[in-house]
């Protein structure tokens, strides 16, 4: 699909994702109303929906600030040669992509990594680690920045930021539901009622909801990485630079401890460096945050006509 079709698809996916998460939270709230006997008015369902709506709004308008704060990122000042070079290559790629210059941040971590966040190209930020600035050449840094600007131009950042915020909300509410079921807090006697099936369904939802939300997040992340790699090659006309950058990032043995796992799907590579990301098959397709690096490099080598 072309860039405009991809942007439209990402907008549709954003709305679908929000609707899906809200439906899961409403199911948890409805089950809680039934279990605790809230009366005729579904108090807990309304509270769950309000929480989902509030978190979606927070994710939309402040998700980038939350992501940057969680990773302890600081603004780029241009006080060093490496920071001035980062500003320079970002300006070049932003012009090539036809988007405003994103804000730049440095994450205090020696492991090479990077991520983009924000709700639109007009409200976007790119964060790179200190290790990335030290390890990559100018061409390689430019290729990584182009990858992140690909996420920005394609509206991936809005989708991935919302995924991180809403996933956290589902985890919190599902955990509360499981604890309430375990301890039986406020529970009315349901043994005489025939709605045992509803209790079982609510229990299953409280257990499966976090897993389903996590799988959604991982699926979104994997597909977006291929698109961003292709956008980097398009903007730099130098896919070999991104190949070298990805190889250096993968070769680093340290995890990116400054970036929490909740933001893993937003990074150019998994900050924990889990081996499942380099495997193929059913389980890796479900739980990996990123597609296998060798597949990404293979696609980039084809773009550079290095293999057939």
C-alpha positions in Angstrom: 0.0 0.0 0.0 1.1 3.6 -0.6 1.9 6.0 2.2 -1.6 7.6 2.2 -3.3 4.3 2.4 -1.0 3.3 5.2 -1.8 6.5 7.1 -5.5 6.0 6.7 -5.2 2.4 7.8 -3.3 3.5 10.9 -6.1 6.0 11.7 -8.7 3.3 11.4 -6.6 0.9 13.5 -6.3 3.6 16.2 -10.1 3.9 16.5 -10.6 0.1 16.3 -7.9 -0.4 19.0 -9.6 2.1 21.4 -13.0 0.5 20.8 -11.5 -3.0 21.5 -9.9 -1.9 24.7 -13.0 0.0 25.9 -15.1 -3.1 25.2 -12.7 -5.3 27.3 -12.8 -2.8 30.2 -16.6 -2.6 29.9 -16.8 -6.4 30.2 -14.7 -6.3 33.3 -16.9 -3.6 34.8 -20.1 -5.4 34.0 -18.8 -8.6 35.6 -17.8 -6.6 38.7 -21.3 -5.1 38.9 -22.9 -8.6 38.7 -20.4 -10.1 41.2 -20.7 -7.4 43.8 -24.4 -6.8 43.4 -24.2 -3.0 42.6 -28.0 -2.7 42.1 -29.9 -1.5 39.1 -27.4 1.1 38.1 -24.1 -0.4 36.7 -21.8 1.7 38.8 -18.6 -0.3 38.2 -19.3 -0.6 34.5 -19.6 3.2 34.2 -16.4 3.6 36.3 -14.5 1.2 34.1 -15.7 3.0 30.9 -14.8 6.4 32.4 -11.4 5.1 33.3 -10.9 3.7 29.8 -12.0 7.0 28.2 -9.8 9.0 30.6 -6.8 6.8 29.9 -7.4 7.0 26.1 -7.4 10.8 26.4 -4.3 10.8 28.5 -2.6 8.5 26.0 -3.6 10.7 23.1 -2.6 14.1 24.6 0.1 13.2 27.1 1.3 9.7 26.1 4.5 11.1 24.7 5.4 12.9 27.9 4.7 9.8 29.9 6.9 7.7 27.6 9.7 10.2 27.8 9.4 10.5 31.6 9.4 6.7 32.1 12.7 6.5 30.1 14.2 9.4 32.0 14.9 11.2 28.7 16.3 14.8 28.7 16.0 17.3 25.9 18.8 17.7 23.4 20.6 21.0 23.9 23.2 20.8 21.1 26.0 21.3 23.6 28.1 18.4 22.2 29.2 17.4 18.8 27.1 14.2 18.9 24.0 16.2 19.8 24.6 18.7 17.1 25.0 15.9 14.6 21.7 14.4 15.8 20.0 17.7 15.2 21.5 18.0 11.8 20.5 14.6 10.5 17.0 14.9 12.0 16.5 18.3 10.2 17.6 16.7 6.9 15.3 13.7 7.2 12.3 15.8 8.4 12.6 18.0 5.3 12.9 14.9 3.1 9.8 13.4 4.8 7.8 16.7 4.6 7.0 16.8 8.3 7.9 19.4 11.1 11.1 18.9 13.0 10.4 16.6 15.9 11.7 17.3 19.4 14.8 15.4 20.3 15.7 13.7 23.6 18.6 11.7 25.0 18.0 8.6 27.1 20.8 8.1 29.7 21.7 4.5 28.8 24.9 3.0 27.2 22.9 0.4 25.2 22.0 1.6 21.6 18.3 2.1 21.1 15.7 4.7 19.9 12.0 5.3 19.9 9.5 7.9 18.6 6.4 9.0 20.4 3.6 11.6 20.0 0.1 11.9 18.6 0.9 13.4 15.2 3.8 14.7 13.1 3.1 18.2 14.6 3.4 16.8 18.2 6.2 14.2 17.8 9.4 13.4 19.7 12.4 11.1 19.0 14.5 9.8 21.8 17.9 8.1 21.3 20.2 6.6 23.9 23.6 7.9 24.7 25.0 4.5 23.5 23.4 5.0 20.1 25.1 8.4 19.6 28.4 7.0 20.6 28.3 3.7 18.6 26.9 4.8 15.2 28.5 6.7 12.3 26.7 9.7 10.8 25.1 7.6 8.0 24.0 4.9 10.4 22.5 7.5 12.8 20.7 9.1 9.9 19.2 5.8 9.0 17.9 5.2 12.5 16.4 8.7 12.7 14.8 8.0 9.3 13.3 4.8 10.7 11.8 6.8 13.6 10.6 9.5 11.3 8.9 6.8 9.3 6.9 5.9 12.4 6.0 9.6 12.8 5.0 10.2 9.2 3.0 7.0 9.1 1.1 7.8 12.3 2.5 4.7 14.0 3.5 6.8 17.0 -0.1 7.6 17.9 -1.1 4.0 17.6 1.8 2.6 19.6 1.6 5.3 22.3 -2.1 4.5 22.9 -1.3 0.8 23.0 1.1 1.3 25.8 -1.3 3.4 27.9 -4.4 1.3 27.3 -2.5 -2.0 27.9 -1.5 -0.6 31.3 -5.1 0.2 32.1 -6.3 -3.3 31.2 -3.6 -4.9 33.3 -4.6 -2.8 36.4 -8.3 -3.5 36.1 -7.8 -7.2 35.4 -5.5 -7.6 38.3 -8.1 -5.9 40.6 -10.8 -8.2 39.3 -8.7 -11.3 39.9 -7.9 -10.2 43.5 -11.5 -9.5 44.2 -12.5 -12.9 42.9 -9.8 -14.6 45.0 -10.6 -12.9 48.3 -14.4 -12.7 47.7 -14.5 -9.0 48.9 -18.1 -7.7 48.9 -19.4 -10.8 47.2 -23.1 -11.7 47.6 -24.0 -15.3 47.9 -24.4 -16.6 44.3 -24.7 -20.3 45.0 -28.4 -20.3 44.7 -28.4 -18.5 41.4 -28.2 -20.0 38.0 -25.7 -17.4 36.6 -22.6 -19.5 37.4 -21.7 -19.3 33.7 -21.5 -15.5 33.9 -19.1 -15.8 36.8 -16.9 -18.2 34.9 -17.0 -15.9 31.8 -15.9 -12.9 34.0 -13.1 -14.9 35.5 -11.9 -15.9 32.1 -12.1 -12.3 30.8 -10.1 -11.1 33.9 -7.4 -13.7 33.1 -7.4 -13.5 29.3 -7.8 -9.7 28.9 -4.2 -8.8 29.7 -2.9 -11.6 27.4 -5.1 -10.4 24.6 -4.1 -6.8 25.1 -0.4 -7.8 25.1 -0.8 -9.8 21.9 -2.5 -6.9 20.2 0.4 -4.6 21.2 3.0 -7.1 19.9 1.2 -7.6 16.6 1.0 -3.8 16.0 4.7 -3.4 16.8 6.0 -6.2 14.5 4.1 -5.0 11.4 5.1 -1.3 11.9 8.8 -2.1 12.1 8.9 -3.4 8.5 7.1 -0.3 7.3 9.5 2.0 9.2 12.6 0.2 7.8 11.2 0.6 4.3 10.6 4.3 5.0 14.2 4.7 6.2 15.5 3.3 2.9 13.1 5.6 1.0 14.2 8.7 2.8 18.0 8.1 3.0 18.4 6.1 -0.3 20.9 4.1 1.8 19.4 0.9 3.2 22.9 -0.4 3.8 23.4 2.2 6.5 20.3 0.9 8.4 21.6 -2.7 8.0 24.9 -1.7 9.7 23.0 0.1 12.4 20.7 -2.8 13.1 23.7 -5.2 13.3 25.4 -2.9 15.8 22.3 -2.6 17.9 21.8 -6.3 17.9 25.4 -7.0 18.8 25.2 -4.9 22.0 25.0 -7.3 24.9 23.6 -5.0 27.5 19.8 -4.5 27.8 18.5 -0.9 27.6 17.6 -0.7 31.3 16.5 3.0 31.1 13.6 2.1 28.8 10.9 0.0 30.6 9.5 -3.1 29.0 6.1 -1.4 28.6 7.7 0.7 25.9 9.4 -2.1 24.2 7.1 -2.1 21.2 7.9 1.5 20.5 11.7 0.9 20.2 13.7 0.2 17.1 14.8 -3.1 18.9 13.6 -4.8 22.0 15.2 -3.1 25.0 15.6 -6.4 26.8 17.1 -8.2 23.8 14.9 -11.3 24.3 15.8 -14.3 22.2 12.2 -14.8 21.1 12.5 -11.8 18.8 15.0 -13.8 16.7 12.9 -16.9 16.4 10.2 -17.9 13.9 7.1 -19.9 14.4 3.8 -19.7 16.1 4.9 -18.6 19.6 7.4 -16.0 18.4 4.7 -14.6 16.1 2.5 -14.2 19.1 4.8 -12.8 21.8 7.7 -11.2 20.0 7.8 -7.4 20.1 9.8 -7.1 16.9 10.2 -9.2 13.8 13.4 -11.3 13.6 16.4 -9.1 12.8 17.6 -11.4 10.0 14.3 -10.9 8.2 14.4 -7.1 8.5 18.0 -7.2 7.2 17.0 -9.5 4.4 14.3 -7.1 3.3 16.7 -4.2 3.4 19.3 -6.1 1.4 16.7 -6.7 -1.3 16.0 -2.9 -1.3 19.7 -2.3 -1.8 19.9 -5.0 -4.6 22.5 -6.9 -2.5 20.6 -10.2 -2.9 17.8 -11.6 -4.9 
